[in-house]
């Protein structure tokens, strides 16, 4: 699909609050596009929603696939909680709506989450959402900070993580809806491995990645679905973070030093069942939950 010139932004609710000083809105952001695909118009701009419409035109299943991805994350967080984890760091949070982690962990004692994003608008918006929930003060079990995935010190050494997370104890690191926006030249596998070395044994890392691997390209319907997925991914070229589709082998390289929960790498629709090959077409996304040995 060929994208047209970028539309002008249309203001979300309370737009004067949602745009930090000197923060430009000259192109869509992948995090806000994902929010639009989930139906979240209140926290997105027209250029984000228009791109979401273009993605859906290229891949009709895009909203359902996005919802399936979010449901996987919910199951993975529940699994981490069941295993006793109470510290969470979510990198690339975007806008924390639609089963946000702070709601999933709210009833689990001392559980705490730090949301991290490198987009000042996403961080600003997250703070507004959290303040709105409690009438002016964010929930005590949530913190927000700006940080860049490719510079782990900005995250693990950041003020909120340093105050709220004890890295000597197991942590659940959430890397969902993030790695597909990491170009090959940044070597995301090496970055994930660096984070692993900084986490205590027993920590969890939750990962996902879009893929067309697993589709039967000899089947005309699957071949068309793969083509549509590539066209949808190309729509992100107008953002600051173009999308990369990767194969199963590349995804497995991200988890190479982890002990995988639930039988190994699976699709988001079927995890923790790695044997359900039918889920490839419903997911177009691989998933894994790994434990730091």
Residue pairs with C-beta under 8 A, 6 or more apart in sequence:
1 54
1 57
1 58
1 231
1 232
1 234
1 235
3 51
3 54
3 235
3 237
3 238
6 26
6 27
6 28
6 47
6 238
7 46
7 47
7 50
8 46
8 47
9 25
9 45
9 46
9 47
10 45
10 46
10 47
10 49
11 18
11 45
12 18
12 41
12 42
12 43
12 44
12 45
13 42
13 43
14 128
17 128
18 43
18 121
18 124
18 125
18 128
19 25
19 121
20 120
20 121
20 124
23 120
23 121
23 124
25 45
25 47
25 121
27 47
27 238
27 239
27 240
28 45
28 47
28 48
28 50
28 51
28 238
28 239
29 48
29 119
29 121
29 122
29 239
29 240
29 241
30 94
30 181
30 236
30 239
30 240
30 241
30 243
31 92
31 93
31 94
31 95
31 117
31 119
31 122
31 177
32 43
32 44
32 45
32 48
32 94
32 95
32 121
32 122
33 44
33 48
33 51
33 52
33 55
33 236
33 239
34 66
34 94
34 177
35 43
35 44
35 48
35 94
35 95
35 97
35 98
36 44
36 48
36 49
36 51
36 52
37 52
37 55
37 56
37 62
37 63
37 66
38 63
38 66
38 67
38 70
38 97
38 98
39 63
40 95
40 97
40 98
41 49
43 95
43 97
43 125
43 129
44 52
44 95
51 235
51 236
51 238
51 239
52 62
54 235
55 62
55 232
55 235
55 236
56 62
56 63
58 228
58 231
58 232
58 234
58 235
59 65
59 225
59 228
59 229
59 231
59 232
60 228
61 225
61 284
62 232
64 282
65 282
65 283
65 284
65 285
68 268
68 269
68 282
68 283
68 285
69 176
69 177
69 208
69 268
69 283
69 285
70 98
70 99
71 99
71 268
72 176
72 208
72 268
72 269
72 271
72 285
72 287
73 99
73 174
73 176
73 206
73 208
74 99
74 104
75 271
75 272
76 176
76 206
76 271
76 287
76 289
77 88
77 101
77 104
77 105
77 172
77 174
77 206
78 104
79 204
79 261
79 262
79 272
79 289
80 88
80 172
80 204
80 206
80 289
81 104
81 105
81 108
81 111
83 204
84 170
85 170
85 171
85 172
85 203
85 204
86 105
86 108
86 109
86 110
86 111
86 112
87 111
87 112
87 164
87 165
87 166
87 169
87 170
87 171
87 172
88 101
88 105
88 111
88 112
88 113
88 114
88 171
88 172
88 174
89 113
89 114
89 116
89 155
89 161
89 165
89 171
89 172
89 173
89 174
90 96
90 101
90 113
90 114
90 115
90 116
90 174
91 116
91 117
91 147
91 149
91 155
91 173
91 174
91 175
91 178
92 116
92 117
92 118
92 149
92 175
92 176
92 177
92 178
92 181
93 115
93 116
93 117
93 122
93 126
93 144
94 117
94 119
94 122
94 177
95 122
95 125
95 126
95 129
96 102
96 115
96 126
96 129
96 130
97 129
101 113
101 115
101 174
102 113
102 115
102 130
102 139
102 141
102 142
105 111
105 112
105 113
105 141
106 139
106 141
110 141
111 141
112 141
112 142
112 143
112 164
112 165
113 141
113 142
113 143
114 142
114 143
114 144
114 145
114 160
114 161
114 164
114 165
115 123
115 126
115 142
115 143
115 144
115 145
116 144
116 145
116 146
116 147
116 155
116 158
116 161
117 123
117 126
117 146
117 147
118 146
118 147
118 148
118 149
120 146
123 144
123 145
123 146
126 144
127 138
127 144
130 138
130 139
130 142
130 144
131 137
131 138
133 139
138 144
143 160
143 161
143 163
143 164
144 160
145 155
145 158
145 159
145 160
145 161
146 154
146 158
147 154
147 155
147 158
148 154
148 155
149 155
149 175
149 178
149 182
149 191
150 182
150 186
150 191
152 191
152 194
152 195
152 198
155 161
156 167
156 195
156 198
161 167
165 171
167 198
167 199
167 200
168 200
169 200
170 199
170 200
170 201
170 202
170 203
170 204
170 292
171 199
171 200
171 203
171 204
172 203
172 204
172 205
172 206
173 195
173 199
173 203
173 204
173 205
173 206
174 206
175 192
175 205
175 206
175 207
175 208
176 206
176 207
176 208
177 208
179 188
179 192
179 207
179 208
179 209
179 254
180 209
180 210
180 233
180 243
180 244
180 245
180 246
181 236
181 241
181 242
181 243
181 244
182 188
182 191
182 244
183 242
183 244
184 244
188 254
189 250
189 253
189 254
189 256
192 205
192 207
192 254
193 256
193 257
195 205
196 205
196 257
196 258
196 292
199 205
199 292
200 292
201 292
201 293
202 291
202 292
203 291
203 292
204 261
204 289
204 290
204 291
204 292
205 255
205 258
205 289
205 290
205 292
206 287
206 288
206 289
207 251
207 254
207 255
207 287
207 288
207 289
207 290
208 268
208 285
208 286
208 287
208 288
209 246
209 250
209 251
209 254
209 285
209 286
210 229
210 233
210 243
210 245
210 246
210 284
210 285
210 286
211 245
211 246
211 247
211 248
211 251
211 284
211 285
211 286
212 225
212 226
212 229
212 230
212 245
212 284
213 247
213 248
213 280
213 286
214 248
214 267
214 277
214 280
214 281
215 222
215 223
215 225
215 226
215 280
215 281
216 222
217 223
217 226
222 281
225 281
225 284
229 245
229 284
230 245
233 243
233 244
233 245
234 243
236 242
236 243
248 265
248 286
251 265
251 286
251 288
252 265
254 288
255 265
255 288
255 290
257 293
258 288
258 290
258 291
258 292
258 293
259 290
259 291
259 292
259 293
260 288
260 289
260 290
260 291
261 272
261 289
261 290
261 291
262 271
262 272
262 273
262 274
262 289
263 272
263 273
263 274
263 275
264 274
264 288
265 274
265 286
265 287
265 288
266 272
266 273
266 274
266 276
266 279
266 286
266 287
266 288
267 276
267 279
267 280
267 282
267 283
267 285
267 286
267 287
268 279
268 283
268 285
268 286
268 287
269 276
269 279
269 282
269 283
270 276
270 278
270 279
270 283
271 287
271 288
271 289
272 289
273 279
